[in-house]
């Protein structure tokens, strides 16, 4: 099938995760994404292993984030290579860059210079801390922004130190916000004929993740605390131990709670004034949660999940990665794909079009693999 971004050309000038993730999302959706790498080693993520891909040299991480792209090498410290980039941008619709803050202006490819010469370009900048403010030129990586953006302060158990989320959640979401902004800007260009500057940052993304906590603090003055595997404003809505394995229980409203109470063998909890409504369950969670925990210890994970599912109460197992990889649901959605040319198996785009997920058309490129066909170089 012809993919939605067929005919759109994207120039990606960046490395690591947020910029390349934005590029691979657009590539998976059909855009021609040309990855510009430095001649000496290319994207640092090429060496982020083990594990490595079939060639034993290129990291699995790089394979995953750079499929469906073409690679060229340019030394953007050289004026002639900057000019080569300009010539390439003349053929492009979108430029994505996540170089160290300030570098693009130093080498003459900042948004003002690019948009003046290429007024139809959608220029996407991914920052660490944002395009304004006293920290605008500071570099940053995902864990730093999880710390600075207060995400760690609300993750983990109350008795634990601030806890890091295991996924690179700011990098990934910033890449996604970059794509959302680029697509909106392309739609605007369809109407106006003019390009646009799109700015995103890991810091703004981190604030977006804790928006509920920030809003609650601004309204109440109360500093949010860590709730372990639970939630601040919904109870019970967390992980509990059973006789053998943990489960996640999400009784998200009063109706579900009443059903849950019956499954637990205590239908009276559904009418108890301390627990009957959501606000009362939150106020009395120090009483309720131990009661729920004690009830769940008297059955196995499978027993409870079967009973809760029969009652229509949302619940599920707490899988590790191996268990996730073995689930029938993962196989059914067919999101794990083998890259072409003998490439490794990786997780693909989490979007389908007309019930079809875009297949990977290219393996991740070798460094400078497409210099000849794009730049006319040997």
N, C-alpha and C positions, 0 to 999 in steps of 0.2 A: 504494500500500500504506500501511497505518497504521504509522507509524514507532514504534520502541521507546519513545521518551520522549514520545509523544503524551499530553497531559493534564498534563504537568509544566510549571510556570511558573517561570522563572528571572529574577531581577532582577540586571542587571549594572551595577555602579557602578565604573567604572574607565576606563582608556584605554591607549593604546599597544598592547602585544602580549600579555603573559601573561594578563591578565584577559579581554580580548576574544577571545583564542584559545580559552580555556576556554568562553566563551559561544557561540562559533560552532560548536564541536564539539557542544555540547548542542543548539543550534538545528538543525544538520544532522541530528541524530538525532530531531528531531520536537518538541523542547521549544519552548514559547512564551517567547522571550527578549526581555525589555524592557530596552533600553539606556538608562540614565539619564545624560544629558550636561549639562554646564554650559551655561547659555544663551548665554554669550559665546564663540562659536567651537566649542563642543562638544569632542569627543575631539581632542587635538592631532594624532593620526594622520590626520585629514581633510586636513591640509595637507602631509603627508609625500610630496611629489612634486617634480618629475615622475618618472614618468609619472602622468597623471591619467585618470580615467574619461571617459565620453562627455560629461559636463557640463562638462568642462574645469576643474572646481574641486575635485572630491573625488578624493583620491589613489587610485590603483589598489590600493595597500596597504590603504587603508580598505575599499574594495569587497570585497577578498578576506577580510578578517577580520570583516566585519560583515554578510554576507549572511544572509538568513532571520531578521533581527531587526527589532524595532520600536523607534523612538527617541522618547523624551520628554525635555523639558528641565526641570530643577529646580535652583534655587540653594540648595544645602544649607547655606549660611551663614544662611539665613532660617528661623526656627522653623516658619513655616507650610509651607514646602516640605519640611522634615524630617518634619512631621506628614503631609504628602501621601505621602511615601515610606512611612511606617508604614502608612497605609491601603492602599497598594499591596501591601506585604509581607504583609498579612493574606490576600491571595489567592495568595501565592507558596509555592513549595516550597523554593527555593534562592536564596540571595543570594551573588553573587561580587563581591568588591571588591579592587582593587589600588591604592588611593589611597596617597599618600605616608604612610609609617609615622607613626602617631600622630594623623593627621587625623580618622579615623573616631571616635576617642574624644573629640576636641575638639568635634566637631559633634553628638555624641550618638547616633551610629549604630554604635558599637562592638559587639562580640559580646555583652558582658554585657547592655547595654541592649536589644539586639535580641532575644536569646534569652529574656530575662525577659518581654518583652511578647509574643513569638511563640515559644512553647516547641516548636513542631513544625518550626521553620525549620532548614534546613541552611545554616549560615553559613560561607562559604569566604573566608579571608583569604590573599592572596598577598603575601608580604613580599619585601624584598630580601635581608636577612641572617637572617631567622628571628624568631620571636616571643619569644625569650629571648636573653640575652647582652648584652655591652657595646655591640654594634653594631646592636641590634634596631631602633633608630629612624633608622638611616642609610638614605638613599635609595641606589638602585643600578640600573645598567643592564647589559645582557648583557655587553659587553666588560669592564666592571669586575669582574664576577663570574668571567669566564673568566680574568682575571688573578689575582684574590684566591683563587679556588678552585683554582689550580695547573694548570688545563687548558692554559694557554699554555705552561707549562714542559715539557709532554710532547708538544707539537704542533710539527711541523716537523723540519727536518734538524738534526743535532747542531751543525753549524757556524753555523746561523742563529740570530738572536735569537728569544725566545719569540714564537710565532705565533698569530694570532687565527683561529679557525674562521670560515669565510665565512658560515655560517648562524647565525641567532640561537638557538643550540641550548639555552641555559638558559631563555630566555623560553618557547620552544615546549614544552620538556619540562615546565616548571613548570606551564604551562597544562594539559598532559595529566595530570600528577599531581593537579592540582586536580580535574579531572573524575573521575578514578579515586576520589579521596576522597569526592567528592559522591555518586557512585553507590553506594559502599559505605555511606555514611551514610543514604541514602534506603532502602537495603535494611534497615538496622538500624532505621530508623523504622517500617518495615512491621511489625517484630516488637514494638517497644517503645512506639510512639506518640510518642517523644521525638525532638526535633531534635538537632543536633550541631554543634560547632565544628570545622572542618577548616582546619588551617594548613599552608601550603606556602611555600617560598621559593626564590629563584634560587640562594642559597648552598647550601642542602641539595641542590638538583638538581645543582649543579656538583660537589659532593662525590660524589654518586651516580655521575656520569660517570667519575670517576677512582677508583672504589672499588677496582678491582684494583690500581692503583698504590699506593693508601693501604695496602691489606692487605699487599702485598708489602713495603712499607717497614716497617710495624709488625712484620712477621715477621723481616726481615733486617737492618734498619737501613741498607740501601742506598737512596740517593736515586735515583728513576727518572730516566732520561735520555731525550732526544728520539731517535727512531729514523727520522725522515724519513717516507717512505711505507711503512715496514716495521713489524713487530710485535716486541714484546720477547720473547715466549715461544714464537713459532711461526716457523719458517724452512723454506722461503721463503714469505713471506706479505706481498707488497708489490708496488709498481709497478717495472717494469723498462722500459728503452728497447729497442726493436727497430730494425731497419734504417730504419724510417720513422716509426712512431708508438708511443707507450708502451702497455703492457698491464698489467693487474693479475693477478698469479698468486697463487693461494691453495692451496698444497699442504698442507692442514691436518692430515694424519696420515701415518704411515709408508707406508701402502699407496699413497696418492696421490703421495707423494714418489717411490716406486719407479717408478710409471708416468710421472711427470714426467721423471725422469732418462732413461728410455728415449726419450721424445719429444725431449729435448734432444740425443740422440745419445750419451749417456754412461750406459748401463745399469749400469756398474760403480759409479757414485756411489750407487746404491741399496743396495749391499752394503758399501761402504767403511765401516769402523768409525768413521770420523770423522763420517759423515753418515747412517748407517743408521737411527738413532733420533732422535726429537724433541729430547731433551736434548742429544745430541751435536751435532746441527745448530745448536742455539743456542750451545753452547760454541765451535763452530768456524765461526760465521757469517762471521767476518772472512776465512776462507779460501774458504768455499762461495759466498757471494754474488757475489764477483767472477767466479767460474767460471760461475755461472748467467748473469750479465750478459753475459759475453763470448759465450757460446753463443747467446743471444737476439739479439745484434747481427747474426747471419748469416742472418736471415730477416725478412720483413715482418710487420707486425701481423696481417694477414689469414692469412698462412701459419701462423703460430704458433697463432692462435686456432682455426683449423680443425683442426690436428693435436692440440692439447690437448683440444678438445671431443671429438674422436673417441676419445681415450684416457680420457675421463671425468675429466679434471683441471679443477677449477674455475678459470676465467679469464674475462677480459672486457676490453673496450676502456675507455680512460680518456676518457669523453665530456666535451665542454663542454656548456653549456646548450642551444646550438643543436642539437647532435647528439642530445642527450636528447630535445628537442622533436620531432625528426624520426624517432624510433625507432618501429618497428611495435609494440613492446611497450607504449609509452605510449599509442598509439592503441587498442590492444586492451583495455587495462584501463579505458579511458574515464573517466579521473580528471579530465581537463580539461573543464570545463563552461562554457557561456555563461549568464551570469546573466539572469534575466527582465528584461522592460521595456527591452530594448536595452542591457543591462549588458555589461561586458567579459567576456572569457574568463579564468577563474581555475582554479586547482587545487582540487578538491573534497575531501570527506572520504575518508580512506584506509581506509574500512571499508564492506563490503557486507553486507546482510541478505537471506538467502535468494537469494544471488547477484545482488542488485540494489543498486546504489549509490544512496543518497538524492539525488534531484535538488534543485537549488536552487529554493525556492518563492518567494523574495522577493529583489529586489536590495537592496543596502545602503541603509538609509533616509536620507532627508534629515534634517538637524538638526531635531528636534522634530516630525517629520512626523506622529507619532501622538498628539500632545498631546490632540487632540479626542476620539478614540475611547477613549483610556485615562484621561485626566484630566478630560475634559469641558470642555477649554479650547478657545477658538477658535484 
